[in-house]
Amino acid sequence: KIATIVCNLLEVNPKINYTGGKRGWKGDVAKGLLDINKILQLGWSPKHSIEDGIAKYIEWLKLNY
């Protein structure tokens, strides 16, 4: 999903081919479990969607590099 978001923002359309197998590439995190439900129950809410956060980061990269 992240690769697709980045490609859309950069207006490129490469063929995305996952080659990682069961564990991903060497050194990759085998399993990641992220859940924000507990902090949401405490009243926190994210300021940005993942799409917006990636867009802001790409814009920062363009301005700084």
DSSP file (Angstrom, degrees, kcal/mol; ACC not computed):
  #  RESIDUE AA STRUCTURE BP1 BP2  ACC     N-H-->O    O-->H-N    N-H-->O    O-->H-N    TCO  KAPPA ALPHA  PHI   PSI    X-CA   Y-CA   Z-CA
    1    1 A K     >        0   0    0      0, 0.0     4,-2.3     0, 0.0     5,-0.2   0.000 360.0 360.0 360.0 -43.1    0.0    0.0    0.0
    2    2 A I  H  >  +     0   0    0      1,-0.2     4,-2.6     2,-0.2     5,-0.2   0.913 360.0  51.8 -63.4 -42.4    2.8    2.4    0.9
    3    3 A A  H  > S+     0   0    0      1,-0.2     4,-2.5     2,-0.2    -1,-0.2   0.906 110.2  49.5 -60.4 -41.1    4.6    1.8   -2.4
    4    4 A T  H  > S+     0   0    0      2,-0.2     4,-2.4     1,-0.2    -1,-0.2   0.907 110.4  49.8 -64.9 -42.2    1.4    2.5   -4.3
    5    5 A I  H  X S+     0   0    0     -4,-2.3     4,-2.4     2,-0.2    -2,-0.2   0.940 112.3  47.6 -61.2 -47.5    0.8    5.8   -2.4
    6    6 A V  H  X S+     0   0    0     -4,-2.6     4,-2.2     1,-0.2    -2,-0.2   0.927 112.2  49.3 -60.3 -46.3    4.3    7.0   -3.1
    7    7 A C  H  X>S+     0   0    0     -4,-2.5     5,-2.4     1,-0.2     4,-0.5   0.908 110.9  50.0 -61.6 -42.4    4.1    6.1   -6.8
    8    8 A N  H ><5S+     0   0    0     -4,-2.4     3,-0.8     1,-0.2    -1,-0.2   0.921 111.4  48.2 -61.8 -44.0    0.7    7.9   -7.1
    9    9 A L  H 3<5S+     0   0    0     -4,-2.4    -1,-0.2     1,-0.2    -2,-0.2   0.852 114.6  45.2 -66.1 -34.3    2.1   11.0   -5.4
   10   10 A L  H 3<5S-     0   0    0     -4,-2.2    -1,-0.2    -5,-0.2    -2,-0.2   0.470 110.1-125.8 -86.8  -1.9    5.2   11.0   -7.6
   11   11 A E  T <<5 +     0   0    0     -3,-0.8     2,-0.3    -4,-0.5    -3,-0.2   0.904  65.5 131.3  56.5  46.1    3.0   10.3  -10.7
   12   12 A V      < -     0   0    0     -5,-2.4    -1,-0.2    -6,-0.1    -2,-0.1  -0.894  44.9-158.4-122.3 156.7    5.0    7.3  -11.7
   13   13 A N        +     0   0    0     -2,-0.3     2,-0.1    -3,-0.1    -9,-0.0  -0.461  24.3 163.7-135.3  62.9    3.6    3.9  -12.6
   14   14 A P        -     0   0    0      0, 0.0     2,-0.6     0, 0.0    -2,-0.0  -0.368  48.9 -99.2 -76.3 161.5    6.2    1.2  -12.2
   15   15 A K        -     0   0    0     -2,-0.1     2,-0.6     2,-0.0    -2,-0.0  -0.725  37.6-148.3 -77.1 121.1    5.4   -2.5  -12.1
   16   16 A I        +     0   0    0     -2,-0.6     2,-0.5     2,-0.0   -12,-0.0  -0.842  19.9 178.8 -96.1 119.8    5.4   -3.3   -8.4
   17   17 A N        -     0   0    0     -2,-0.6     2,-0.4     2,-0.0    -2,-0.0  -0.934  20.8-144.5-128.0 106.6    6.5   -6.9   -7.9
   18   18 A Y        +     0   0    0     -2,-0.5     3,-0.1     1,-0.1    -2,-0.0  -0.560  25.8 168.0 -71.2 125.3    6.7   -8.2   -4.3
   19   19 A T        +     0   0    0     -2,-0.4    -1,-0.1     1,-0.1    -2,-0.0   0.186  42.6 103.5-122.7  15.2    9.7  -10.6   -4.1
   20   20 A G     >  -     0   0    0      1,-0.2     4,-0.8     2,-0.1     3,-0.5   0.666  60.6-159.0 -79.7 -17.0   10.0  -11.1   -0.4
   21   21 A G  T  4  -     0   0    0      1,-0.2     3,-0.2     2,-0.2    -1,-0.2  -0.361  58.1 -29.4  70.5-155.9    8.5  -14.5    0.1
   22   22 A K  T  4 S+     0   0    0      1,-0.2    -1,-0.2     2,-0.1     3,-0.1   0.876 146.2  27.9 -66.4 -39.9    7.2  -15.5    3.6
   23   23 A R  T  4 S-     0   0    0     -3,-0.5    -1,-0.2     1,-0.4    -2,-0.2   0.380 104.0-126.1-106.0   3.4    9.7  -13.4    5.6
   24   24 A G     <  -     0   0    0     -4,-0.8    -1,-0.4    -3,-0.2     2,-0.1  -0.517  58.1 -23.1  83.1-158.5   10.4  -10.5    3.3
   25   25 A W  S >  S-     0   0    0     -2,-0.2     3,-2.6     1,-0.2     2,-0.1  -0.397  88.7 -70.8 -85.3 166.1   13.9   -9.6    2.3
   26   26 A K  T 3  S+     0   0    0      1,-0.3    -1,-0.2    -2,-0.1     3,-0.1  -0.346 125.2  17.1 -57.8 127.8   17.0  -10.4    4.4
   27   27 A G  T 3  S+     0   0    0      1,-0.3    -1,-0.3    -3,-0.1    -3,-0.1   0.338  94.6 136.2  89.9  -6.7   16.9   -8.2    7.5
   28   28 A D    <   -     0   0    0     -3,-2.6     2,-0.5     1,-0.1    -1,-0.3  -0.349  68.2 -98.0 -71.5 154.3   13.2   -7.4    7.1
   29   29 A V        -     0   0    0      1,-0.2     3,-0.2    -3,-0.1    -1,-0.1  -0.626  31.2-149.8 -71.5 122.7   10.9   -7.4   10.1
   30   30 A A  S    S+     0   0    0     -2,-0.5     2,-0.3     1,-0.2    -1,-0.2   0.873  76.0   5.7 -66.0 -37.9    9.2  -10.8   10.0
   31   31 A K        -     0   0    0     -3,-0.1     2,-0.4     2,-0.0    -1,-0.2  -0.978  62.2-172.0-151.3 131.7    6.0   -9.6   11.6
   32   32 A G        -     0   0    0     -2,-0.3     2,-0.6    -3,-0.2    -3,-0.0  -0.991   1.1-172.0-128.2 129.3    4.8   -6.3   12.7
   33   33 A L        +     0   0    0     -2,-0.4     2,-0.5     2,-0.0    -2,-0.0  -0.942  10.5 173.9-122.1 109.3    1.6   -5.7   14.7
   34   34 A L        +     0   0    0     -2,-0.6     2,-0.4     2,-0.0    -2,-0.0  -0.961   2.1 167.9-118.9 130.1    0.6   -2.1   15.1
   35   35 A D        -     0   0    0     -2,-0.5     3,-0.2     1,-0.1     4,-0.2  -0.972  19.2-176.2-145.1 124.4   -2.7   -1.1   16.7
   36   36 A I     >  +     0   0    0     -2,-0.4     4,-2.2     1,-0.2     5,-0.2   0.295  56.9 106.7-102.9  10.1   -3.7    2.3   17.9
   37   37 A N  H  > S+     0   0    0      1,-0.2     4,-2.0     2,-0.2    -1,-0.2   0.879  76.9  52.4 -58.5 -40.7   -7.0    1.3   19.4
   38   38 A K  H  > S+     0   0    0     -3,-0.2     4,-0.8     1,-0.2    -1,-0.2   0.927 112.2  44.2 -63.5 -44.1   -5.8    1.7   23.0
   39   39 A I  H  4>S+     0   0    0      1,-0.2     5,-1.8     2,-0.2     3,-0.4   0.832 110.1  56.4 -71.9 -29.7   -4.6    5.3   22.5
   40   40 A L  H ><5S+     0   0    0     -4,-2.2     3,-1.7     1,-0.2    -1,-0.2   0.888 102.5  56.3 -63.7 -37.8   -7.7    6.1   20.6
   41   41 A Q  H 3<5S+     0   0    0     -4,-2.0    -1,-0.2     1,-0.3    -2,-0.2   0.742 100.9  58.6 -65.6 -22.5   -9.7    5.0   23.6
   42   42 A L  T 3<5S-     0   0    0     -4,-0.8    -1,-0.3    -3,-0.4    -2,-0.2   0.445 127.9 -97.7 -85.7  -0.1   -7.8    7.6   25.7
   43   43 A G  T < 5S+     0   0    0     -3,-1.7    -3,-0.2     1,-0.3     2,-0.2   0.392  79.3 135.1 103.5  -3.4   -9.0   10.4   23.4
   44   44 A W      < -     0   0    0     -5,-1.8    -1,-0.3     0, 0.0    -2,-0.1  -0.490  29.0-175.8 -76.4 147.9   -6.0   10.7   21.0
   45   45 A S        -     0   0    0     -2,-0.2     2,-0.0     0, 0.0    -5,-0.0  -0.994  30.1-104.9-142.4 144.3   -6.6   11.0   17.3
   46   46 A P        -     0   0    0      0, 0.0     3,-0.1     0, 0.0     0, 0.0  -0.353  16.5-150.1 -66.8 145.1   -4.2   11.2   14.5
   47   47 A K  S    S+     0   0    0      1,-0.1     2,-0.3    -2,-0.0     0, 0.0   0.719  79.9  32.4 -84.3 -23.2   -3.6   14.5   12.8
   48   48 A H  S    S-     0   0    0      4,-0.0    -1,-0.1     3,-0.0     2,-0.1  -0.972  75.4-125.5-136.4 146.9   -2.8   13.1    9.4
   49   49 A S     >  -     0   0    0     -2,-0.3     4,-2.8     1,-0.1     5,-0.2  -0.410  39.6-105.4 -76.6 166.4   -3.8   10.1    7.4
   50   50 A I  H  > S+     0   0    0      1,-0.2     4,-2.5     2,-0.2     5,-0.2   0.903 123.8  52.3 -60.9 -39.1   -1.1    7.8    6.1
   51   51 A E  H  > S+     0   0    0      2,-0.2     4,-2.3     1,-0.2    -1,-0.2   0.927 111.6  45.0 -61.8 -45.4   -1.6    9.3    2.6
   52   52 A D  H  > S+     0   0    0      2,-0.2     4,-2.6     1,-0.2    -2,-0.2   0.899 112.5  51.7 -66.0 -41.4   -1.3   12.9    3.9
   53   53 A G  H  X S+     0   0    0     -4,-2.8     4,-2.1     2,-0.2    -2,-0.2   0.914 111.4  46.4 -62.4 -43.3    1.8   12.0    6.1
   54   54 A I  H  X S+     0   0    0     -4,-2.5     4,-2.7     2,-0.2     5,-0.2   0.911 112.1  51.7 -65.6 -41.5    3.5   10.4    3.1
   55   55 A A  H  X S+     0   0    0     -4,-2.3     4,-2.3    -5,-0.2    -2,-0.2   0.916 110.3  48.5 -60.8 -43.6    2.6   13.4    0.9
   56   56 A K  H  X S+     0   0    0     -4,-2.6     4,-2.1     2,-0.2    -1,-0.2   0.890 112.1  49.3 -64.1 -39.1    4.0   15.8    3.5
   57   57 A Y  H  X S+     0   0    0     -4,-2.1     4,-2.6     2,-0.2    -2,-0.2   0.917 110.2  49.7 -67.3 -43.7    7.2   13.8    3.7
   58   58 A I  H  X S+     0   0    0     -4,-2.7     4,-2.4     1,-0.2    -2,-0.2   0.916 110.8  50.3 -61.6 -42.4    7.7   13.7    0.0
   59   59 A E  H  X S+     0   0    0     -4,-2.3     4,-2.0     2,-0.2    -1,-0.2   0.906 110.0  50.7 -61.9 -41.2    7.2   17.4   -0.2
   60   60 A W  H  X S+     0   0    0     -4,-2.1     4,-2.0     1,-0.2    -2,-0.2   0.926 109.5  50.6 -61.7 -44.6    9.8   17.9    2.5
   61   61 A L  H  X S+     0   0    0     -4,-2.6     4,-2.1     1,-0.2    -2,-0.2   0.917 109.3  51.0 -58.8 -44.0   12.2   15.7    0.7
   62   62 A K  H  < S+     0   0    0     -4,-2.4    -1,-0.2     1,-0.2    -2,-0.2   0.886 113.9  44.6 -61.3 -39.3   11.7   17.8   -2.5
   63   63 A L  H  < S+     0   0    0     -4,-2.0    -1,-0.2     1,-0.2    -2,-0.2   0.799 122.0  36.3 -75.3 -28.9   12.3   21.0   -0.7
   64   64 A N  H  <        0   0    0     -4,-2.0    -2,-0.2    -5,-0.2    -1,-0.2   0.566 360.0 360.0-105.5 -10.5   15.4   19.8    1.3
   65   65 A Y     <        0   0    0     -4,-2.1    -3,-0.2    -5,-0.2    -2,-0.2   0.341 360.0 360.0-134.0 360.0   17.2   17.5   -1.2
